[in-house]
């Protein structure tokens, strides 16, 4: 009998672990491109906005800034498509650009670069990828485009990872200016809140830390802000992903940008 109980408990543990891994790492984003293309534009929506990026946009481990915008603008005729995928680089975004174009967006907010730095994608290639993505969007429709700076790698702006990331963000800003699109200073706004009166912790992201964050958030239902504080951080939960305070900064910047875009004629 004891063996049966042990096996049942182990089976339940395995099921729970699989469910956690799915929720934190594999779950599709809310209203991802495939779902949007299958169901179509929401009735009454006059503006389709695609958020195009990596895990910071996907939001299974990070604050859901796209969902926050959906809550703010839902009654105003906006339909938000979340085209974020965990772990993606600018090269990955380029490879799945067709699905974004197929959504026929009226506005596209692009945020990428964190994984380019972490994976050693050369800055020249990063710049070329951005130019190709933006150019394709410009020639395939009339969408307004914003390029968001990539979020910090850890909370010490002087850390080598953030010094490198800053160079990539400068390349992004220059690309946005050269191609005539908006640049939204996400990194810069978040960095304003870092290092106030304390010594910033060293950048120390790991899969184990991300998994612990997932357990705290999905199992014990702790808020992302509380998890960040418990890890000695201010704006990030695991040195990469955003807490709710940082997510609000992203949502506010994109909301302000959207408020200056006239509704398309239908």
Buried (B, 14 or more C-beta within 10 A) or exposed (E): EEEEEEEEEEEEEEEEEEEBEEBBBEBEBBBBBBEBEEEEBBEEBBBBBBBBBBBBBBBBBBBBBBBBBBEBBBEEEBBBBBBBBBEBBBBBBBEEBEBBBEBBBBBBBBBBBBBBBBEEBEBEEBBBBBEBBBEBBBEBEEBBBBBBBBBBBBBBBEBEBBEBBBEBBEBBBEBBEEBEBBBBBBBBBBBEEBBEEEEBBEBEBEEEBBBBBBBBBBEEEBBBBBBBBEBEBBBBBBBBBBBBBBBBBBBBBBBEBBEEBEEEEE
